[in-house]
Amino acid sequence: MLEIKNITKVFNAKTVNEKVALDNVSLTLNDGDFVTIIGGNGAGKSTLLNAIAGTYRPDAGKIIIDGKDVTKFSEHKRAKFLGRVFQDPMMGTAASMQIDENLALASRRGKVRGLKWGITKAEREQYKEALKELGLGLEDRITTKIGLLSGGQRQAVTLLMASINKPQVLLLDEHTAALDPKTAAKVLEISDKIISEHKLTALMVTHNMNHAIEYGNRLIMMNAGKIILDISGEAKKNLTVDELLRQFNNISGEQFANDRALLSK
């Protein structure tokens, strides 16, 4: 479903501030893979998601989604292939528009748009049913403006928006980092449910080692722009935070340096 072939991305090339964010990275995701990505500060996690989304054009390499080479596609041209949820609950939604209007915008993403913009009765019922699955009571507040929702409620709606058209790949970029622990746990539970029920292929960047181990069928650890660990199957099921840190130290030859990740042990 997703092939990343020898991707390299360098910022401020040939200057004193040169930073190799992605160093010849290759990665293949099969249909239905749910991959968690963890790494220290500046490891290349978010840059990888930005390269997939088209926010950054790689300096070398290819990105192929469902057999189509999208390397030269602009960010908006990739919208029909991808769903994305950002760290900031304020991103990805229009605060001044209603919940149903935001969902309608998401459902029309990547499609030919005509002059008819009204939300039909059938569409509104479809949105209510989808909102009911979140378990937050938002199906009874469908005409509420998104900006009036809490951060957790807003992220839950954003997840629904990102997955409403069943994208080829769903990108979750530390989407619970700005939430309190209880709300983050609920949003993660919703994320897992949506990915599982829709059989989506997903990449989730997280700073929380426990979350990286608990969720998904595969875990990737990055360091200095490279993938240094790729763990799946029984090995992932039996993984602990201490064992993950030990493997990182052995492979990289350095101590893991990310205060948020270490505090989440």
N, C-alpha and C positions, 0 to 999 in steps of 0.2 A: 504493500500500500504506500509506503514511503521509502525512497532510496536516497541516501545522501552519499555522494561519491567524491571523496578527496577534497572536501571543502576547506578553503583557507580564507581567512579574513584578517587583514592588518589595518589598524587605525594609525594615522599619522606616520605613514611609511616614509622611511629615509629621513626621519627627523630624530631629535634627542628624545622625543616623546613617543617613539614607535612602540606599538603594543600589538603583539600577535594574539588576537582574541580566539581564533580558530586555526588550528595547525594540522592541516591535512586530515580532517575528520571524515570518517566513513561510518555509516550506520544504516541498517535495513530493518524496517518494521513490517511484520506480517499483518495481514488483515485481522483486526481485533486485539492486537497487542496494546496493553496499557503499561507504558514505560514511565517510571519515575526517574528524575535526574537530580543528583545532588553533587555539590562540590563547594570548595572554598570561595572566598571573595575573588572575583576576576577569573574564575575557572573557565568561563565561556558558556555558561548555561543559558543565560538570556540572549546572548549573541546568537547561539544556535537556533533558538526559537525565532528570533528576528530574521535570521537568514531564511528559514523555512517560510515565514510569513511574507517575505519580500520587503521588509523594512530596510534591510541591508542587502546590497548586491554582493555576493562573494567575489573575491579576487580571482579565485580559481575553483574548479570543481563543478559538479552538477547536482541539482535537486529534482527528483522525479517523484511525482505523486500519481498513484494509480496508473502507472505506465506512461504518463505524459511529462515531458521535460518542461518544467516551469522556471528554470533558472533565470531566463530573461524576462519573465512575466513581471509586470508591476504589482505592487501590493494589492490594488483594487481588482486586478485581473485574477488574482489567486483567491479572492473572497468566496467564489463559488465552490472551491475545493476545501476551504478551511473554516474552522470555528475557533475563536480565541477569547480567552478571559484573562484580563490583566490583574495586576496586584491591587491597583487602585479601584475601589468599588464605583468611583465616579466615572471611570472610563468604560466605554462600550455601550452606554445607554444615553438617551436624551432626557435630561432631568426635567425639562418643562413639558414633556409629553406623557400621556397616560401609559399604564402597563400594557394595555391591549394595542396601543399605537406603536409602542416599541417592539412588541412581538410581531406586529404586521410588517414593520420595516425589516426585521430580521428574516421573516419568511419570504420576503421579496428579494432578498440579497442575491445578486448574480443572475437574476431573471430579467427578461425584457419587461419594461414597465410601460403601461399604457396610460390613458387619461383617467381611468377609473381607479380612484385611490381609497374609496370608502371601504370600511371593514364590514363584511357580510355577516349575517346572523350565524351562518354555519362556521365561519372563521372564529367568531367570538366564542361560540360553544367549544370549539376545538381548543382555544387558548385557555378557557376555564378548566377543561379536563386536564390539560397539561399542568396548569398551576396547582390543581388539586393534588397532583402527584408529589408536589414539593412538601406538602404537609405543613404549610405556613399560614393557611387561611387566606392567601392572596386571591383565590378565585372569587371571593366576595368583595374584593377591592379593585377589580379589574379596571375601573375608570380613575383610580388614584394616580396622581402624577408620581413618576419614578423618584423624583428628587425628595419626596416626603417619606420614602422608605428608609429603614435602617441599613447599615452597611451590609449586614448578612443577608437581609431580604433582597437587597439590590444585586448582590453577587449571585444569589440563587436565580433571580430572573435573568441575569446576564448569562448564566449557564444554560438556561432554557433557550435563550436567544441564539447562543452559539451552537446549540445542537438541534435546533428545530428543523433544519433541512438535512439532518443526518450527514454532516460533512465527512469527506474522506479522512481528514485528520483533525482532531481537536487538540488545541494548544492551551495549556493551563500554566500561566507564568506567575508562580508564587501567589496564586489567587486567594489564599487565605491568610497571607502574611500580615495584612492590615486589620485583621479581625481578632476579637478576644478569643481565648481558647475554646470556650463553650460554643460560640458561634462558628468558629473555624471547624470544629468537629462536625457540626450539623451540615455545613457547606461541603465538607469532604464526603460525608455520607451521601449527600444528594449527588455529588459528582460521580461517585462510584456507581450509584444506582443508574444514573443516566447513561454512563459509558457501558455498563453491563447490559441494560435493557435494549439499548439501540445497537449493541455490538460495535461500538465505535473504536477506531484506532486512535490512541491518545498519548500525548507526551505531557507530563506534569513536572515542572521545575518546583522544587521545594527546598527550604533550608532546614526542615525538620527531619532528622534521621529516622525517627520512629514512623513518621508518615511515609517516608520513602520505602521503608521496609514493609509496612502494613498494607499499603495499597499497590495495586498493579501486579502483573505477572513477571515483570522484569525491572531491574534496577541498574542504572548507569551512573557511574561516578566520573566526574571530569576534574582535570587539574591542568593548569597552564595551557588551556586551549586544546587538550587532548582527552579522549576517552581512555581512562586507565583501568576501569572495572566494568564488566558487563555480566550481571548475575541474574539467573532465571531459574525456574523449576524448583526442585527440592532445595537447592542451594540457597535460593532466596527465602523460601519458607522457613528454613532453619537459621537464617541470619540474625545476628544480634548487633546492636550498636557498637559494642566493644570489638566484635569480630570485624565489623566494617571499618572501624578506625585502624585496627591492626593491619588489615589488608592494604589500606591506603598508605600507611606509614611504610610498609615493606616495599610496595611498588614504587612510590614516589621518592622515598628516601628522606622525607620531611614530615613534620608534625602537621596534622590537619589544623588549618587556621580559619575558623569561622565562629565567632562568638555565639551567634544566634543558634547555629547548628549544635554546638557543644552544650549550650544551655538547654536544648530540647532533648538531651539524652534521657 
